[in-house]
Amino acid sequence: MGKTKIFVVEDDAFYSKMMNHKLSMDSELEITIFNDGQSFLNKLHQKPTIITLDHSLPDISGLELLKKIKKDYPTIPVIVLSSQELIVTALEMLQFGAYDYIIKDGAAMEKLWHIVHQAIEKQNLFKEIELLSSSVANQYNFQKYLKGSSEPMKKVHALLEKTTKTNITVTITGETGTGKELAAKSVHFNSDRIKKPFVAINVAAIPKELIESELFGYEKGAFTGADNLKIGKFEEANNGTLFLDEIGEMDLNMQSKLLRVLQEKEISRLGANKLIPLNLRIIIATHRNLQDEVKNGRFREDLYYRLMGINIELPPLRERGNDIILLAKHFAAEFCSENNIQKKEFSSDALNKLMTYRYPGNVRELKAITEISVVMSDGDHILESDIEFNKKIDIEDFLEDDLTLDQYNGRIIKWFLNKYNNNVLQVAEKLDIGKSTIYRMIKEGKI
């Protein structure tokens, strides 16, 4: 790792020698002296770690130089040194971004040493945070961790990318187990709020009499049992993202309070009068159709329109085609790695079997099935017999999607094609239909 570059801008030759002598006592610092502002500006593109700046220079004032530095390189700490002890001068320099202000007195060199090393520590910490933030963003990269190359998932990826460019409210819909919280995290950790908190709360998991205190928090003594101050989820997520999962389960009374928060952008804890301003992004998720909930009087219409933003519908796994195989292989490899098991591959019969199931629990269910199949397999391959799932298909589940008869026919034929290894003749005989019917539906993209 290279030395830390310090640029010293000081026109007093004696004083600059004193500074150079003091700072050079740290062998990890590389000191460069500039006697005027212009020669310094000519080298500023080298991006030093820290700049020390004399307030009074022969060619340009220290304040103007500070403004130029902060305009082009706002994150570089600038320590101003001056013989002026006027508070107004110090405040002016600090107002325009100076890291610190040192009076040139007998203690100045010790102060300089201390402040320079303090600034270096903060810069190193900042770099670590940037590295960590980059790592977190990669962890929740939606194209990597919301795996899938099917057309429905390509549309999801495209919409997720659009959400990262603004703070627009995002509504994530989809059946249970499709990955709604992971999608919400992907939005947050790929946005400009990456360094701020991501707070999730499952509305359906909290009794309605407790949801208000969970969201708003409360002061000590606000009610019986409130023995300590509690920070609510809104306050905890301030400046970051609040993910309200299963918002369709929120009762109407709480919906009206949520609407007020969204309109006023402020909250107060239970038992307090002080208002706390909010600056956060809201992401909601539900497996319900909120428009239907509005029509049936179970969801406030004004809140529904307040929450309208980009709607991302995560497709059920049964509509994602070969994503099933891609995900199964990923989950198997991940499980083997986490449990120090030799990597196992799926046999072709096992993959065909995975493709025949409808996965009412979606990706979450596939993950569970895959992990069990790894444990059940004896060799280095997962066989068809190692895979077990609930074979019962409820007719109501089968008919839950609003499809045409032609589309349901396509679904039935596809199921049998998967079952019989794409043997068109065998499927035609089983269903008592012509082979040409199957080929036509394949050609038309219905299968």
N, C-alpha and C positions, 0 to 999 in steps of 0.2 A: 504493500500500500504506500503511495507517495506521500510526501510531506504536505502539511497544511499551509496553503499560500496566504500570507498576510500582506496586503498592500497598505503602506504607510504614506499618507499625503501630508507633508509637513515642510513649510518653506524655511523654517529656522534650522540651519545646518547643525548647530550644537544640540538642539532639542531632538532632532531626528536621529543623531548618533546615540543619544541617551536611550531613546526608544528601541533602536536597533540592538544596542547592547543588552538591554533588559530582556527583550523578547527572544533574542538569540540564545539565551540561557536554556531554552527548551529546544533541544536538537531536532524535534519533530516539526518545528516551524520554519518556513522559508520566507524570509522578509525581503520585500522590494520597496525601496524608498523613491518617492516622487516629490520634487521640489515645487511643482506648480500643478494647477488643475488640468490643463490641457494635455500635458504629457501623461497624466494619469488616465484621462478619458481615452487616449489613444490605445491604452493597454487593457481597458476595462473588459473587452471581449474575452480575455483570458479567464474571467470569472473566478476571482479569488474567493477564498472561504470567508474571510473577514476583511473589512476596510476600517482603518483609523483615519479620521479626517480632521485637519486643522480648521477651525472656524474662520480664520482670516488668512486668505491666500492672495498673492499678488495679482493674479489674472482673473479670478472668478471667486465669488463669495462662497463660503462653505454651505450656505443654505441652498443656493442655486445648484451647486454640485450634488448635494444630497438629493434634491428633487430629480436630477437627471439619473442618478444611480437607482433610485426607487422606481422610476418610470420603466427602466429597462430590466432591472434585476431586483425585484421587490423582496426576494427572500434572503439576500445577502445582508448580514448584520453590519451596520455602520456605527462605529463608536466615535463620537465627536469630542475633540479636545479643544479647550479654549481658555484664554486668560481672563475672559469676561465672567464675572460672578453674578451678573444680572439674571434673576429668576426668569424674566420674560424671554431672555435669549435662549435659555435652556428649554423652556416650555415650547418655544417656537420650533426648535430643532427636533424635540421629541414628538411634537404634533405632526411633523412631516416625515416621521418614520425612523428617526435615530434610535439605535438600540440602547445607547446610554450616553450620558454627557459627563465629561470629566473636567474639573477645574485644574489648570496647570499650577499646582502647588507642590509642596514638599512630599505629599503622599501620592502624587499622581501616578508614578511608575508602579507602585504596588497595586493601586486601583486598576491600572491598565492590565497588569499581569492577571489579576483575578477576573476581570470582566472578559478579557479575551478568551481565557480557558472556559469560563462559564458559557460564552457564546459558542465555542467549539463543541461542548457537550450537547448543547441544545440542537446544533446543526446535525450532529451525529444521530441524536434521537429522532430528529425529523426524517433523516434518511432511512432509519430503521422502520419508522411508521410508513413511509412511502413504499418500502419494500414489502412490508406486511400487507399493506392495502392492495398492492399489486397481486400478492399471493392469494389474498381473499377473493379478489375479483376473478382470478383465474379459477379458483375453487368453484365459484358459482357461475362460471361462463355457461350461458344457457345452451350453446351449441354442443358443449362437451358433456354437461351433466343432465340436461334434458335430452337424452340421447334419442336419436331417431332420424332416419333419412326419408321417411314416407312423406307424401305430399301434405297430409294434414299437419305434420310436425314442421315442415318447411314453412308453412304459413304462420305457425306459432312462433318460430324463431324470428321471422321477419317482423311480426308485431312486437315481440319483446324488444327487439333492437330499437324500434321507434319509441318505445316508452322511456328509454334511457336518456333521450335527448331533452326531455322536459320534465316538469314536475306534475304532469297531468295525472288525475286519479285513474287507477287501473282496477278493473273488475275482472277477476279470474273465475271462470265458471268451469264446471266439469263434474263428472261423477266422482264418488269417493275413491281415493287411491290413484288418481291420475297425476298427482304431483303439484298441487296448487301452492303449497307453502314453498316448495323448492323454486317454483316459477317466481313467486314474490321475492324471495331472496336474490334471485338472479337479477331482477329489476333493480333492487336496492344496491347491490354490490357492484353493479356496472353503471351506476349513476354518480352524479357529483356529490351525493350524500354518503359515499362509501365509508368515510371516516367517522360518520355519526351512527348512533345506535339503530339497530333493527329490532323492533319489539313486536312479538306475535302474541295474540290472544285468541283462543277458541271460544267464541261466544256461546256455542252450544254446550261447552263443558262446564260452564259456571252457572250456578243457580241464579235465577233472575233477581232475587233479593240481594245478591252480592255483586252483581255486575257493575252497579254504579260506583261502589267503593273501589272495585278493581280498576276501573277506568280513570276515576277522578282522584283517588286517594282520599285521605282524611287526616285531620288534625288530632292530636292527642286529646282525649276527652270528648270527641265529637258525638259519641254515642256509647252506650254500655258495651264494654269490651274493647274499646279503642284506647288501649293502654299506651300506645306509642304512635308517633307520626308515621304515616304510610304514604309513600310516593306512588301515585297512580300511573297507569300505562301511558296515558297521554303525556304526562310530564316526563316520564322515563324515556319516551321516544322523541322528545322535543329536539328539533333540528335534524332529526333523522326520519325514519319511516315507521309507521304503525300499521301492522297487518291485522285486520279484523277478519278472522276466518269464520265461516258459517254465519255471516251477518244476517242471513234470512231467518235465523232463530231468535233474533233480538225482539223483545216485546215492544209494543207500540209506545209505552211510556218512555222507555229508554231511547227509542228511536227519536222522539221529539227532543230529548236532551242532546243527543248526538247531532241533530240538525242544528241546534243553537250553537254548539261548539264549532261546527264547520262554518257557520255564518259569521260568528263573532271572532273566531280564531283566538279564543282565550278560555280558560277554565278557572275554577276555584275549587280547592279541596273541600270535602264535606266538613262542615264546622268552621270554615274560614270565610272571611270577606275579601281577602286579597285576591285580585285577578292575576293570573299567570298567562302572559302572551304565548301563543303557540306558533311555531314555524315547522310544520312537519308535512310529510307526504302520507296520504292515506292509500292503502291498497286493500281491497276487500275481496273475499272469495265466498262462493256459495255453490251448493249442488242444486239449489232450487232455481226456478225460473222467476226472477223478481218481478217481471211484468205480470205474470199470473198472480203473484202474491199481492201486487198492487190492486189488481182487478177484484181479488177476493177479500180485500180490506185488511190483509195481514201485514202489509208493508206500506208505509207512508209514501204517497205519491211525490210530495215535495222533497223528501229525503232521497227518493229514487232519482229524481232529476238532478239533485245536488251532487249525487255520487256518479252521475253519468260521466264517462270518460272513454278511454280505450277499453273495449271488452275483448278479452282473450279467452276463447273456449278451448280447453284442453280436450283433445279427442279421446274417446274410450279406446282401450288397447285393442279391442276386437276390430277396430276400423283402421289399424295402423300396419296391417300386413306383415312384412318381413321384419318390422321393428321388434316383433316378439322374439325372433331368433337373435337379433342384435343385442337386445336387453338381457335375454337369458344367458348368453355367453358372457356378457359383462358381469352379471350378478354371480355367476359360477366362479369366474376368475377372481373376483373381489372376495368372495367367501373363502375360497381356497387360500388366498394370500393372507387374509386376516386370521385364519386358523392353522396356518403352517401345514396345509394339506397340499400334496402334489397336484399340480394343475390337471383338471379333467376336461375332456372334450365330450360333446354330445354325439351320439350315434345318429345316423340319418333317420332311423325309425323314431328316435326320441324327439328329434326336431319336428318331424311330421306330427307326432302326437301333440306337441306343444301348440302347433298351429290349428288343431281341431277344437280347442277349448275357447269359450267365450269370455272368460275372465271377468265375472261380475265385480271382483275386487280390484280390477285393473292392474296397474304396474305394481302396486303393493302386494297383490296376491301372487303375481308372477315371481316376484322376488322371494316370497316365502316358499313357493313350490320349488323353485330352483335350488334354494339352500337345502331343503329337505332331500331333494334328489341327489345332491352331492354327498350327503351323509349316507344315504341308502345304497349308493353305488359301491361295488367292491373293487373294481379294477380302475384303470385310468380312463375309462369311458363311462358316460352316463347312458344307460340303456332305457329303452321304452318302458320296461318293467319297473324301473326306478322312479318313474314319474307317476304321482298319484294326485288326482284332484276330484272335486265333487262333480260327478258326471250327470247329476240331476239337472235338467234344464227346465226351469219353470216357464210355462207358456206365457205368463204375464211378463216375465223378463224378456222372453224372446220377442214379444210384441210391443215392448216399451218404446221403441223408436217409431217415429211417424214416417213409415216407408210405403211406397206403392207396392202392389202385388208383384209387379215385375221385379222390384228391388228385393222383396222377400224371397222370390224364386231364385234370384242370383245368390243370395246368402245361403240358401239351402244347397244349391248346386256346389258352391264353393266349399261348404262344409264336407260334402261327400267327396269332392276332388282331393281335399287334404287327407281325408280318411283313407282313400284308396290310391294314394301316391300318384295323383293326376292321371289315373287310367280312365280316359274318357269313355271307352267302350263299357267298362265295368260299371261306371256311374250311370251311364245311359240305361243299362239293363236294370240296375237297382231302382232307378226312379221311373222307369218305363217311359222314357222320352227319347227323341231322336238325337243322335250324335250331332247333327247339324245345329240343333237348338243350343247345345253347349258351346260349340265353336262360334256361333253367331254372337252369343252373349259375351264370350271372351273378346271377340273382335270389337264389339261395341263398348268395351270397357265396363260392362256390368258385373263382371267377375274379376 
